[in-house]
Amino acid sequence: HDFITGSAVPGLNCPNGSLGGDNLKEKLIFEVGDVIPCVGAVLGVILADTSGQARLAAKKVVQQYKSAGAVVVGIDKAMQLSAIAPPPQPGRAPTSHRRRGARPEFAAGVELVAASPTQKDGLLSAKAVLRTGAQSHFYMETQSACAIPFDGQQWEVYVSDQDSNFTQASLALILGVPQHHINVKVPRAGGAFGGKLLRQCINAGAAAVAANAVRRPVRIQNERSDDMQMFGGREVIHFDYDATFDTVGVLDSMDMTMTIDPGWFYGDAEGDMTMAVGWSDNCYRFKNFKVTPKAAVTTTAHTTPMRAPGCLQSILAAEVVMEHVAKVVGKPLDELRELNFYKLGDTTPFNDTIGKEGYNWTIPTLWSQIQNDAKYAERKKAIEDYNAQNRWTKKGIAMSPVKYVMGIDFYSSGALVNIYADGTVLVSTGGCEVGQGLNVKVALCVASTLGAPLEKVRVGARETDKVPDNTGTGGSGTSECTSEAAMMACRKLLDLLAPYRTEQTTWEAAVAAAAKANVGLMASGWYQYKKDDNQCAYSTYGTAISEVLVDGITGEVRVERVDVLMDLGNQLDAAIDIGQVQGGFMMALGYLLTEEQKFDESARQLNLGTWEYKIPSAYDIPLEFNVALLKDSPNPVGVKGSKASAEPSMCLIPSVYLAVKNALYALRKSNGLGDDWFMLDTPLTPERVAIAAGTRVSSLVVPS
């Protein structure tokens, strides 16, 4: 029917205009004469009756370009071209549109200097560079939106997103209309993982511009390979570290430079990098601690937050450093960790005091309990016996802890609760249901607070005309904060219902009596955590033990068993939380073992779709997967004593990494390479593992 170009944008031709700063470089629809920054940039919108027709027509569009400079793929190439620089200053975004984790105080890094610096004489050093890979979001539902114009410049826009108010603000700028003309509606999203905090505005904006041009509803949903080409996902980060310590292994200093590849501009990576910095100490005390972030701008698709953004890699880097230190001093890694764990009263480089205010500390308990529960010592001995008896396959086992800090003062969460005359309850919240179980937790909290039957409670779609200016859904804290907002509204309703309730009165009868008396049974709640002296409100803690089998010839890794023990406080819904722990760990397992992004020299991504890009499947699930929750450990400052559950378990993936590395030490020793420390970059693909094993071709020749 039509081809929509950038000239059709009635307002600001930028999907992230409300964020300002570096984000203004990006156009919603690039135009003739523009420098095209990467493969996957939007050049226009084909309108047709069916998606099949539109896709076929789009493939027939002829694109002509001339060279506009060097193509830069990867951090190493950027370093060759001296394209490494400190991250730009954050844009001046409105408070309600702050990105989760984007703490300006960490944007330039962090430095902690001891009051009495240690004499460097006699200190040992561990120095190396860890290179970590990228990851595609691969949500079940690709980016999608449907824009419906009505009544002049009024708009109803259905979007698969995580931050409806941000989408609303961006669409208002794109369409040139005030925000109250736009209702963004999210019944649910088929997965998001951070990929729909900001990038959803490209599809939503394109649909709105096209609908504005033809004054008809327009729906856009990406085909999988196009979706992967357009959006970069988790960033590549290189960690250049230099750690010093004494001969016993007591840590002295850390000097780390994190270099991130954000794609063709920094933008969305701001929050990811500050999270990478702010989580980089994990559970360990350094006297001096310095982390410096840098950005390597390339000519690939722009990256965007992905579940445990930045910190998945920086916590892995912290564990790599600890393993390196243990090898240098010749001490078992677990013993070295215990020697350097934070203790009550210690203050982190990020101004959190362990044990102060509500900041409890359960790592020592978790660390001890999981070793007993999982029979760690016995299994280590069994693995030593297995490795002594097998030449080409070796097993490895390893532990790892996580301190996942939660700054829930970031969240501003709202809820609207309506009670109808028949006793049913409709809850509207500012949180988006993206598969994390938010609506179930809210419904449970509402039913419990009101004393209403659970089947009477329904949580409706997320709509910006119901709850304005809500923080985006992400970072694992939205469920608890949204639940508290809903309970605040319910407590107001309880006051209204009090005159009509007795011990003998049913819920339905009390509501009917209040309705007959013309009592308005609607109330809103708005929750924001009141910050204390700590930088973060609390931490979610966890430990894991992983056991793997590595094939020294093919490089294949099979995860034999994983045991996870988490401190999630008093769970709002234990079944959902255990599912989140399992799902998060599996996503991280895919990142570590099976998922890899590859680009050709023209910066075109090569492995698009399920044929080339391998997310973990049923056969990648550990053969035995045990998840347990620490009992009798309520969060002193949590909503109903709860803690965040979705992202922290991802950062237990170092247990698998170190288990693979322990198996590789055994293989390398059998192959005559000794057991000296070596760097193992990620992802741990069969090719990389096979090379690290050091198996020689001559060893594979059958004797004549």
VEXDOTOR-921993 format. One record per residue (C-alpha): x, z, y. Coordinates in steps of 0.25 Angstrom, whole numbers, padded with zeros to 4 digits, always signed. Each point is the difference from the previous one (the first is absolute). Layout:
BEGIN
XZY
...
***
This chain:
BEGIN
+0000+0000+0000
+0011+0003+0010
+0015+0004+0002
+0002+0012+0009
+0013+0001+0008
+0006+0010+0009
-0007-0006+0012
-0013+0005-0006
+0004+0015+0002
-0008+0005+0012
+0008+0012+0003
+0014+0005-0004
+0006-0009-0011
+0007+0012-0007
-0005+0008-0012
+0007+0013+0004
-0002-0001+0015
-0004+0015+0001
+0013+0005-0005
+0008-0007+0011
+0015-0001+0000
+0007-0008-0011
-0014-0004-0006
-0003-0009+0012
+0010-0010-0006
-0010-0004-0011
-0011-0010+0002
-0013+0000-0008
+0000-0015-0001
+0013-0007+0004
-0001-0013+0008
+0007-0013+0001
+0013+0002+0007
+0002+0014-0004
+0012+0005-0008
-0006+0003-0014
+0007+0013-0004
-0002-0001-0015
-0007-0006-0012
-0014+0005+0000
-0003+0000+0015
-0014-0004+0003
-0002-0013+0006
-0015-0002+0000
-0013+0002-0008
-0007-0010-0008
-0015+0002+0000
-0008-0005-0012
-0012+0003-0008
+0008+0005-0012
+0013+0007-0002
+0004-0011-0009
-0003-0011+0010
+0008+0008+0011
+0012+0002-0009
+0001-0015-0004
-0001-0004+0015
+0010+0010+0004
+0010-0006-0010
-0002-0014+0006
+0005+0005+0014
+0013-0006+0004
+0010+0009+0007
+0012-0006+0007
+0012+0009+0005
+0013-0001+0007
+0011+0010-0002
+0000+0012+0009
+0012+0008-0005
+0006+0006-0012
-0008+0004-0012
+0003+0015-0003
-0004+0005-0014
+0004+0015-0003
+0008+0011+0007
+0014-0006-0005
-0003-0013+0007
-0005+0007+0013
+0013+0008-0001
+0008-0013+0000
-0007-0005+0012
+0001+0014+0007
-0015+0001+0000
+0001+0015-0002
-0005+0009+0011
-0007+0014+0003
-0015-0001-0002
-0007-0003+0013
-0007+0011+0008
-0015+0002-0005
-0011-0007+0007
-0009+0009+0009
-0012+0001-0010
-0012+0008+0003
+0000+0013-0007
-0012-0004-0009
+0008-0012-0005
+0013+0007-0003
+0006-0005-0014
+0000+0011-0010
+0014+0005-0001
+0005-0006+0012
+0007+0012+0007
+0007-0004+0013
+0010+0011-0002
+0005-0006-0013
+0000-0015+0006
+0015+0001+0003
+0004+0009-0012
+0003+0014-0001
+0013+0009+0001
+0002+0014-0004
+0013+0007+0003
+0004+0013-0006
+0002+0012+0010
+0014+0002-0007
+0005-0014-0004
+0007+0000-0014
+0015-0003+0000
+0001-0014-0006
+0013+0003-0007
-0002+0002-0015
-0014-0006+0000
-0003-0011-0010
-0008-0013+0004
-0010-0009-0007
-0002-0013+0008
-0007-0013-0004
-0012-0010+0003
-0013+0000-0008
-0008-0012+0002
-0015+0001-0003
-0010-0011-0002
-0013-0004+0006
-0014+0000-0006
-0013-0007+0002
-0013+0008+0001
-0008-0008-0010
-0013+0007+0003
-0011-0005-0009
-0008-0005+0012
+0008-0009+0009
-0001+0000+0015
-0015-0003+0003
-0009+0000+0012
-0014-0005+0004
-0004-0001+0015
-0014-0001+0004
-0004-0003+0014
-0014+0005+0005
-0007+0003+0013
+0009-0007+0010
+0014+0006-0002
-0004+0011-0010
+0008+0000-0013
-0001+0006-0014
+0013-0002-0007
+0002+0003-0015
+0015+0003-0003
+0008+0004-0012
+0008+0010+0008
+0006+0014+0002
-0001+0002+0015
-0013-0005+0005
+0002+0005+0015
+0013-0007+0001
-0007-0013-0005
-0011+0002+0010
+0010+0002+0011
+0007-0012-0004
-0012-0009-0001
-0005+0005+0013
+0013-0006+0006
-0001-0013-0008
-0014-0002+0004
+0001+0005+0014
-0012+0009-0002
-0001+0016+0002
+0002+0008-0013
-0015+0005+0000
-0004-0015-0003
+0007+0000-0013
-0004+0008-0013
+0011-0001-0011
-0006+0004-0013
+0007+0003-0013
-0009+0003-0012
+0013+0002-0008
+0013-0008-0002
+0005-0005-0013
+0014+0007+0001
+0008+0000+0013
+0013+0009-0002
+0004-0001+0015
-0002-0016+0000
-0013+0001+0008
+0004+0010+0010
+0004-0011+0010
+0001-0013-0007
-0015-0001-0002
-0001-0004+0014
+0005-0014-0003
-0011-0004-0009
-0011+0008+0008
+0005-0006+0013
+0000-0014-0006
-0014+0002-0005
-0005+0005+0013
+0006-0011+0008
-0005-0011-0009
-0014+0007+0000
+0000+0000+0015
+0003-0015+0001
-0011-0004-0010
-0010+0012+0003
-0002+0002-0015
+0005+0010-0010
+0014-0003-0005
+0006+0006-0012
+0015-0001-0004
+0007+0005-0012
+0014-0003-0004
+0004-0006-0013
+0011+0009-0007
+0012-0009+0002
-0004-0002+0015
-0002+0014+0002
+0014+0003-0006
+0007-0010+0009
-0007+0005+0013
+0004+0015-0002
+0013+0006-0003
-0004+0013-0006
+0010+0011-0002
+0013-0002+0007
+0014-0002-0006
+0009+0012+0005
+0015+0002-0002
+0006+0014+0000
+0014+0001+0005
+0004+0015-0003
+0012+0009+0001
-0003+0014-0005
+0011+0011+0000
+0000+0013-0009
+0009+0010-0005
+0007+0001-0014
-0012+0008-0005
-0010-0010+0004
-0006+0007+0012
-0005-0010+0010
+0007-0001+0014
-0004-0012+0007
-0008-0013-0001
+0002-0012+0009
-0010-0012-0004
-0003-0013+0006
-0013-0006-0004
-0001-0015+0002
-0014-0006-0001
-0005-0014-0001
-0014+0000+0007
-0001-0016-0001
+0000-0008+0013
-0003+0012+0010
+0000+0015-0001
-0014+0004+0003
-0007+0006-0012
+0013+0005-0005
+0001+0011+0010
-0008+0010-0008
+0007-0003-0013
+0014+0002+0006
-0004+0013+0006
-0005+0005-0013
+0012-0005-0007
+0008+0009+0010
-0009+0012-0001
-0001+0001-0015
+0015-0003-0003
+0005+0014-0002
-0010+0002-0012
+0002+0014-0006
+0015+0002+0004
+0007+0008+0011
+0011-0006+0008
+0008+0007+0011
+0001-0013+0008
-0010-0011-0002
+0000-0014+0008
-0009-0012-0003
+0001-0012+0009
-0010-0011-0002
+0003-0015+0003
-0009-0013-0001
+0005-0013-0006
-0010-0010+0005
-0002-0012-0009
-0008-0013-0001
-0009+0005-0011
-0015+0005+0001
-0002+0013+0008
+0000+0012-0009
-0010+0011+0001
-0002+0014-0005
-0002+0002-0015
-0003+0013-0008
+0010+0010+0003
+0006-0009+0010
+0015+0001+0003
+0001+0014-0007
-0001-0006-0014
+0013-0006+0002
+0007+0011+0008
-0004+0011-0010
+0006-0009-0011
+0012-0001+0009
+0001+0015+0001
+0000+0001-0015
+0011-0011-0001
+0009+0008+0009
-0002+0013-0008
+0003-0008-0013
+0013-0006+0007
+0004+0014+0005
-0002+0006-0014
+0009-0011-0006
+0011+0003+0010
+0000+0015-0003
-0002-0001-0015
-0012+0008+0000
-0014-0002-0007
-0009-0006+0010
-0012+0010-0002
+0010+0012+0002
+0005-0007+0013
-0014-0002+0005
-0004+0015-0003
+0013+0004+0008
-0005-0008+0012
-0015+0002+0000
-0006+0005+0013
-0003+0015+0000
-0010+0008+0007
+0003+0001+0015
+0008-0013+0000
-0003-0009+0011
+0000-0015-0003
+0006-0011+0010
-0014-0003+0004
-0004+0014+0005
-0007+0005-0012
+0003+0014-0005
-0002+0002-0015
-0010+0012-0002
-0004+0001+0015
-0015-0001+0004
-0007-0007-0011
+0012-0008-0005
+0001+0006-0014
+0012-0004-0010
-0003-0002-0015
+0011-0009-0004
+0008+0011-0007
-0013+0004-0008
-0003-0015-0003
+0015-0003-0004
+0000+0012-0010
-0014-0002-0006
+0001-0015-0003
+0013+0002-0007
-0006+0010-0010
-0013-0008-0001
+0006-0013-0003
+0011+0006-0009
+0011-0007+0009
+0012+0007-0007
-0004-0004-0014
-0003-0014+0004
+0013-0002+0007
+0007+0004-0013
-0008-0009-0008
+0003-0012+0009
+0015+0003-0001
-0002-0001-0015
-0007-0013+0001
+0010-0006+0009
+0011+0004-0010
-0007-0007-0011
-0004-0013+0007
+0009-0011+0006
-0009-0009+0007
-0011+0008+0005
+0002+0013+0008
-0010+0011+0005
+0001+0008+0013
-0008+0011+0005
+0000+0006+0014
-0007+0009+0010
-0003-0001+0015
-0008+0008+0010
-0008-0004+0013
-0003+0007+0013
-0010-0009+0006
-0003+0005+0014
-0014-0001+0006
-0001+0000+0015
-0016+0000+0000
+0000+0003+0015
+0001-0015+0001
-0015-0001-0005
-0012+0000+0009
-0012-0001-0010
-0015-0001+0003
-0012+0001-0008
-0015-0001+0003
-0010+0007-0010
-0015-0003+0000
-0010+0007-0009
-0013-0007-0002
-0014+0006-0003
+0001-0002-0015
+0013+0008-0001
+0009-0012-0001
+0013+0001+0008
+0007-0012+0006
+0015+0002+0004
+0007-0010+0009
+0015+0003+0002
+0012-0007+0007
+0007-0001-0013
+0001-0013-0008
-0003+0000-0015
+0012-0008-0006
-0001+0005-0014
+0007+0014+0003
-0013+0007-0003
-0003+0005+0015
-0015-0002-0001
-0001+0008-0013
+0008+0012+0006
-0008-0001+0013
-0013+0000-0008
+0005+0012-0008
+0004+0008+0012
-0014-0003+0007
-0008+0004-0012
+0008+0013-0002
-0001+0004+0015
-0015-0003+0002
-0004+0005-0014
-0006-0013-0003
-0001-0008-0013
+0012-0009-0001
-0010-0012-0004
-0007+0002+0013
+0013-0004+0008
+0005-0014+0003
+0012-0004+0008
-0003-0013+0008
+0009-0011+0004
+0010+0002+0011
-0005-0005+0013
+0006+0001+0014
-0014+0002+0006
-0002+0013-0007
+0014+0006+0001
+0009-0005+0012
+0015+0002+0002
+0003+0005-0014
+0015-0001-0005
+0003-0010-0011
-0002+0003-0014
+0014+0001-0006
+0011+0010-0004
-0008+0008-0010
-0006+0009+0011
-0013-0007+0003
-0008+0006-0011
+0003+0014+0003
-0002-0001+0015
-0013-0009-0001
-0005+0011-0010
+0002+0011+0010
-0007-0008+0011
-0012-0002-0009
+0000+0015-0003
+0001+0003+0015
-0013-0008+0002
-0006+0007-0012
+0002+0014+0006
-0008-0004+0012
-0011-0005-0009
+0000+0013-0007
-0003+0007+0013
-0012-0009+0002
-0005+0002-0014
+0002+0015+0000
-0014+0004+0004
-0006-0008-0011
+0009+0004-0012
-0002+0012-0009
+0005+0003-0014
-0013-0005-0005
-0001-0013+0008
+0005-0013-0006
+0009-0009+0008
-0011-0010+0001
-0010+0010+0004
+0009+0005+0011
+0003-0014+0006
-0015-0004-0001
-0003+0013+0008
+0010-0003+0011
-0004-0014+0001
-0015+0004+0002
+0005+0009+0011
+0007-0012+0007
+0014+0006-0002
+0010-0011+0002
+0008+0000-0013
+0012-0008+0005
+0014+0005+0004
+0014-0005+0002
+0013+0006-0003
+0014-0003+0005
+0013+0006-0006
+0014+0000+0005
+0010+0010-0006
+0006+0009+0010
+0015-0001-0001
+0008+0012-0002
+0015+0002+0002
+0004-0009-0011
+0001-0015+0002
-0009-0002-0012
-0011+0008-0005
+0004+0001-0015
+0006-0008-0011
-0005-0005-0014
+0010+0004-0010
+0003-0006-0014
+0010-0002-0011
+0001-0010-0011
+0008-0003-0013
+0001-0014-0005
+0006-0005-0013
+0003-0015-0002
+0006-0010-0010
+0009-0011+0005
+0004-0012-0008
+0014-0003+0003
-0001-0015-0004
-0012-0004+0008
-0001+0011+0010
-0014+0003-0003
-0005+0014+0004
-0011+0008-0008
-0005+0013+0006
-0002+0009-0012
-0006+0012+0007
-0003+0006+0013
-0003+0014+0004
-0005+0003+0014
-0003+0014+0005
-0006+0000+0014
-0004+0011+0010
-0013-0005+0006
-0005+0013+0004
-0015+0002-0003
-0005-0014-0002
-0012-0005+0006
-0002-0008-0012
+0010+0001-0011
-0004-0012-0008
+0002-0009+0012
+0013+0007+0004
+0006-0002-0014
-0005-0015+0000
+0007-0001+0014
+0013+0006-0006
+0000-0010-0012
-0003-0012+0008
+0010+0003+0011
+0011+0003-0011
-0004-0014-0006
+0001-0007+0013
+0014+0006+0002
+0004-0004-0014
-0004-0014+0003
+0008+0000+0013
+0012+0006-0008
+0000-0009-0013
-0009-0013+0001
-0003-0004+0014
+0010-0009+0008
-0002-0009+0012
+0009-0012+0000
+0002-0010+0012
+0006-0014+0000
+0009-0005+0011
-0011-0004+0009
-0006+0014-0001
-0012-0004-0009
-0003+0011-0010
+0001-0005-0014
-0007+0009-0009
-0015+0000+0005
-0011+0004-0009
+0000+0006-0014
+0008-0010-0007
+0013+0003+0008
-0003+0013+0006
-0001+0011-0010
-0008+0013+0003
+0000+0010-0011
-0010-0003-0011
-0006+0008-0012
+0013-0001-0008
+0008+0006+0012
-0007+0013+0000
+0009+0011-0006
-0003+0001-0015
-0003+0015+0002
-0004+0004+0014
-0003+0014+0003
-0005+0005+0014
-0002+0015+0003
-0004+0008+0012
+0006+0013+0005
-0010+0011-0002
-0003+0011+0010
+0007-0006+0012
-0010-0002+0012
+0005-0007+0012
+0000+0010+0011
-0004-0010+0011
-0007-0010-0009
-0014-0004+0001
-0007+0009-0011
+0015+0003-0004
+0003-0014-0004
+0012-0010+0001
+0002-0015+0001
+0001-0007-0013
+0001-0015+0001
+0014-0003+0005
+0009+0012-0004
+0000-0004-0015
+0006-0013+0004
+0013+0007+0005
+0002+0006-0014
+0005-0014-0005
+0015+0004+0002
-0002+0007-0014
-0002-0014-0006
+0011-0006+0008
+0010+0011-0005
-0005+0000-0014
+0003-0015+0000
+0014+0003+0006
+0003+0010-0010
-0003-0010-0011
+0009-0010+0007
+0011+0010+0000
-0001+0001-0015
+0000-0015-0002
+0012-0002+0010
+0008+0010-0008
-0003-0007-0013
+0004-0013+0007
+0013+0006+0004
-0003+0002+0015
+0001+0015+0000
-0010+0009+0007
+0004+0000+0014
-0010-0001+0011
-0006-0013+0004
-0010-0005+0010
-0013-0005-0006
-0009-0008+0010
-0015-0002-0002
-0008-0006-0005
+0005+0003-0014
-0004-0014-0006
+0005-0004-0014
+0011-0008+0007
+0005+0011+0008
+0000+0010-0011
+0007-0009-0010
+0011-0003+0010
+0002+0015+0003
+0000+0003-0015
+0013-0009-0001
-0003-0006-0013
+0010-0011-0002
-0004-0014-0006
+0012+0002-0010
-0007+0012-0006
-0012-0008-0003
+0007-0010-0009
-0003+0001-0015
+0013+0001-0008
+0003-0012-0008
***
